[in-house]
Amino acid sequence: MSLNETERVRLLTPPQGKVRMVLDTDAFNEIDDQFAIVQALLSPDKVTVEALYAAPFSNQRADNPARGMELSFEEINRLLERLGMQGTVPVLKGVTSYVGAAKEAREAEAVDHLIAAARGASPQSPLYVVAIAAISNIASALLKAPDIIDRIVVIWLGGHALNWPDTLEFNLRQDIGGAQILLDSGVPLVLIPCKGITTHLRSTVPEIERYVEPCGDIGAFLSLRFKEYSREHKGWSKEIWDMAAVGWLLHPESMHSGLTPAPLLTAQGTWSADPARHLIRYISYIERDVIITDFFNRLESHVQGRQPTV
């Protein structure tokens, strides 16, 4: 399956109206996934969240990707419980190992769900795949079902800015082979880099205590996650990276972007260029206040039981 550039450009145009989406997240890896998940679930005016996928990760919190995926699955369910949304959206387990250098599709219920959901979409009404983790689940689906590339748009927070010395950002370096599958597949892709771009999307403990912590069980939980990330809060701010990926669907006007040839990803984790490559949409700047204010308003409205003011 391939797309011509006219079709790809149309799919990469920011959507108008409400859209279908799934969210792929390594929710226990850090503290930003939790904010992104909540923002998506509290935005029924803009998106229908059809499923949440637990993605693998490995670091000091999880000694292998299978354990990381399980911890992420548990964290997603903790968020749904505190939101009072248990059972309202499927939570599916993802792959337990990376696609890797061998570029082998991995099996998981999240992969099968994504393929089925994508096949139920169309080029005129695509499924938006918001990916805020190692891209292993999505890469596995693309390997198993390349026919879906004209029915989905992937929004991936991964890598660093194209002019950064390297692109060994956490999501990307976890599964370089999977990222190469994504970038080489021709699937319509909105690429949101981390260092140099999403580093603008910061908050502080005083701001979180003022606008998040008072908002019921979910606000207290998010505040706890934010504050426990660092022992030192004086002069400290924290990127909430993953909100950018959801933010592109909610407020695309807050993100400066353009079409550029898909970068080539080397095995060493650096970007290379080929002007003949297919086009992707590349985010080059984020207006932080729009995304953060939207989140605060939606959280407050949820706790007060009224429609959000956005």
C-alpha positions in Angstrom: 0.0 0.0 0.0 1.3 3.4 -0.9 0.0 7.0 -0.8 0.6 9.7 -3.4 1.8 13.0 -2.0 -1.5 14.7 -2.6 -3.3 12.2 -0.5 -0.6 12.3 2.2 -0.7 16.1 2.4 -4.5 16.0 2.8 -4.2 13.5 5.6 -1.5 15.7 7.3 -3.7 18.8 7.3 -5.0 19.5 10.8 -8.4 17.9 11.1 -11.6 19.9 11.3 -14.2 18.7 13.8 -14.3 15.7 16.1 -12.0 12.8 15.3 -11.4 9.2 16.4 -8.2 8.4 18.2 -6.3 5.8 20.1 -3.6 6.6 22.6 -0.4 4.6 22.9 1.4 5.3 26.2 4.2 4.1 28.5 2.2 5.6 31.3 4.4 4.6 34.3 7.7 5.7 32.7 7.5 9.3 33.8 4.8 11.9 34.8 3.9 13.4 31.5 1.8 10.5 30.1 -0.7 10.9 32.9 -1.4 14.5 32.0 -1.8 13.6 28.3 -4.1 10.7 29.0 -6.3 12.9 31.3 -6.4 15.7 28.7 -7.5 13.4 26.0 -10.2 11.7 28.1 -11.6 15.1 29.2 -11.9 16.4 25.6 -15.0 14.6 24.2 -15.9 17.7 22.3 -12.7 17.2 20.1 -11.8 13.5 20.2 -13.4 10.1 20.8 -10.8 8.0 22.6 -11.5 4.5 21.4 -8.7 2.7 23.3 -5.7 3.2 25.5 -2.7 1.0 24.7 0.0 0.1 27.3 3.4 0.5 25.7 6.7 -1.1 26.8 9.6 0.7 28.3 12.7 -0.1 30.3 14.7 2.1 32.7 15.3 2.5 36.4 11.5 2.0 36.9 11.3 -1.2 34.9 14.1 -3.6 34.3 12.7 -4.9 31.0 10.1 -3.8 28.4 7.6 -6.5 29.5 7.6 -5.2 33.0 7.4 -1.6 31.8 4.3 -2.4 29.7 2.6 -4.1 32.7 3.3 -1.1 35.0 2.0 1.2 32.3 -1.2 -0.9 32.1 -1.7 -0.6 35.8 -1.1 3.2 35.8 -3.6 3.7 33.0 -6.2 2.0 35.1 -5.3 4.0 38.2 -6.0 7.2 36.2 -9.4 5.9 35.0 -10.3 5.0 38.5 -9.5 8.5 39.8 -11.4 10.0 36.9 -14.4 7.9 37.6 -14.2 6.4 34.1 -13.5 2.7 34.8 -14.9 0.6 32.0 -15.6 3.5 29.7 -12.7 3.0 27.3 -10.8 -0.3 26.6 -7.3 -0.6 28.1 -5.2 -3.0 26.1 -1.8 -4.6 26.8 0.9 -3.9 24.3 3.9 -5.8 23.1 6.4 -7.1 25.7 9.6 -6.7 23.5 10.8 -4.1 21.0 10.6 -4.5 17.2 14.4 -4.0 17.4 17.1 -4.1 14.7 15.6 -7.3 13.2 12.4 -5.3 12.6 10.1 -8.1 13.7 6.4 -7.5 14.4 5.5 -8.4 18.0 2.1 -9.9 19.0 -0.2 -8.1 21.4 -3.9 -7.3 21.8 -3.1 -3.6 21.3 -1.6 -4.4 17.9 -4.6 -6.4 16.8 -7.0 -3.7 18.1 -5.1 -1.0 16.2 -5.2 -3.0 12.9 -9.0 -3.7 13.3 -9.7 -0.1 14.3 -7.7 1.2 11.3 -9.4 -1.0 8.9 -12.7 0.4 10.2 -11.5 3.9 9.3 -11.1 5.3 5.8 -8.8 7.8 4.0 -11.7 10.3 4.2 -12.1 9.7 8.0 -8.9 8.4 9.4 -8.0 7.0 12.8 -5.6 9.3 14.7 -2.9 7.3 16.5 -1.4 9.4 19.3 1.9 7.7 20.3 3.8 9.0 23.3 6.1 6.0 23.9 8.5 3.7 22.1 6.7 3.1 18.8 6.8 -0.7 19.1 3.0 -1.3 19.1 2.4 0.9 16.1 5.5 -0.4 14.2 4.3 -4.0 14.8 0.8 -3.1 13.4 2.5 -1.5 10.3 4.6 -4.6 9.7 1.6 -6.9 10.1 -0.9 -4.8 8.1 0.8 -2.4 5.7 -2.6 -1.9 4.1 -3.6 0.4 7.0 -1.3 3.3 6.1 -3.9 5.3 4.2 -6.4 5.0 7.0 -4.4 6.3 10.0 -2.4 9.4 10.9 0.3 8.8 13.5 1.2 11.7 15.8 4.4 10.7 17.5 6.4 12.4 20.2 9.8 11.0 19.5 13.4 12.0 18.8 14.9 15.5 19.1 14.8 18.4 16.8 16.3 17.8 13.3 19.2 20.2 14.0 20.0 18.5 17.4 23.4 16.8 17.5 21.8 13.4 18.1 18.2 12.1 18.4 18.7 9.6 21.2 15.5 10.7 23.0 14.0 8.2 25.3 11.0 7.1 23.1 13.2 6.8 20.0 16.2 5.1 21.5 14.1 2.4 23.2 13.3 1.0 19.8 15.4 2.4 16.9 14.3 -0.4 14.6 10.6 0.4 15.3 11.2 4.1 14.7 12.9 3.2 11.4 9.8 1.2 10.4 7.6 4.2 11.2 9.7 6.7 9.3 10.2 4.5 6.3 6.6 3.1 6.0 5.1 6.2 4.3 2.3 6.4 6.9 1.1 10.0 7.4 3.2 11.2 10.3 3.1 14.3 12.5 6.5 14.3 14.2 6.8 16.2 17.5 10.5 16.4 18.6 11.5 16.7 22.3 14.7 18.7 22.9 14.5 22.0 21.1 10.7 21.9 20.6 8.7 20.2 23.4 11.0 21.6 26.0 8.8 24.7 26.0 6.0 22.7 27.5 6.9 23.2 31.2 5.2 23.7 34.5 6.2 24.3 38.1 5.2 23.1 41.5 3.4 26.4 42.4 1.4 26.3 39.2 0.4 22.6 39.7 -0.5 23.2 43.3 -2.7 26.2 42.3 -4.5 24.7 39.3 -4.3 20.9 39.5 -4.0 19.7 43.0 -7.4 21.1 44.2 -9.2 19.2 41.4 -10.5 16.1 43.3 -8.8 12.7 43.4 -7.4 13.0 39.9 -5.9 16.4 40.6 -4.3 15.3 43.8 -2.9 12.2 42.0 -1.4 14.2 39.2 0.1 16.7 41.6 1.7 13.9 43.6 3.2 12.4 40.5 4.5 15.8 39.4 6.1 16.8 42.7 7.6 13.4 43.5 9.6 13.5 40.3 12.2 15.7 41.9 13.3 16.3 45.5 14.3 19.8 44.7 11.5 22.2 43.8 13.2 25.6 44.2 13.7 27.1 40.8 12.6 23.8 39.2 10.3 23.3 36.3 9.4 20.1 34.5 8.6 19.3 30.9 5.2 17.7 30.4 6.3 16.5 27.0 3.5 14.2 26.1 0.7 16.8 26.3 2.0 18.1 23.0 0.8 15.0 21.0 -2.7 15.3 22.3 -2.5 19.1 22.0 -2.0 18.9 18.3 -5.5 17.4 17.9 -7.1 19.8 20.3 -5.3 23.1 19.3 -3.3 22.6 16.1 -3.2 26.4 15.8 -0.9 26.5 18.8 1.8 24.6 17.0 3.9 26.0 14.2 4.6 23.3 11.7 5.4 22.5 8.1 5.8 19.7 5.6 9.3 18.3 5.2 10.8 15.1 3.8 10.8 12.3 6.3 14.2 12.1 8.0 16.4 9.1 7.8 17.2 7.5 11.1 20.6 5.9 11.4 21.4 2.9 13.6 23.5 5.2 15.7 20.6 7.4 16.6 21.3 10.4 14.4 19.2 12.1 11.7 20.2 12.0 8.0 18.4 13.7 5.1 17.1 12.7 1.6 15.0 15.3 -0.2 13.4 12.6 -2.3 11.7 11.1 0.8 7.9 11.2 1.4 6.6 14.2 3.3 5.7 14.3 7.0 4.4 17.2 9.1 7.1 18.5 11.5 6.3 20.6 14.5 8.9 23.4 15.0 7.4 25.4 17.8 4.7 25.0 20.5 2.7 27.8 22.2 2.9 26.4 25.6 0.2 28.5 27.3 -2.6 27.3 25.0 -2.0 23.6 25.8 -1.5 24.1 29.5 -4.5 26.4 29.9 -6.7 24.0 28.0 -5.7 21.3 30.4 -6.4 23.4 33.5 -9.8 24.4 32.2 -10.8 20.9 31.3 -9.7 19.5 34.7 -11.6 22.1 36.6 -14.7 21.6 34.5 -14.6 17.9 35.0 -14.4 18.2 38.8 -17.2 20.8 38.8 -19.4 18.6 36.6 -19.8 21.2 33.8 -18.8 21.5 30.1 -15.2 22.7 29.7 -14.4 26.3 28.6 -11.8 25.9 25.9 
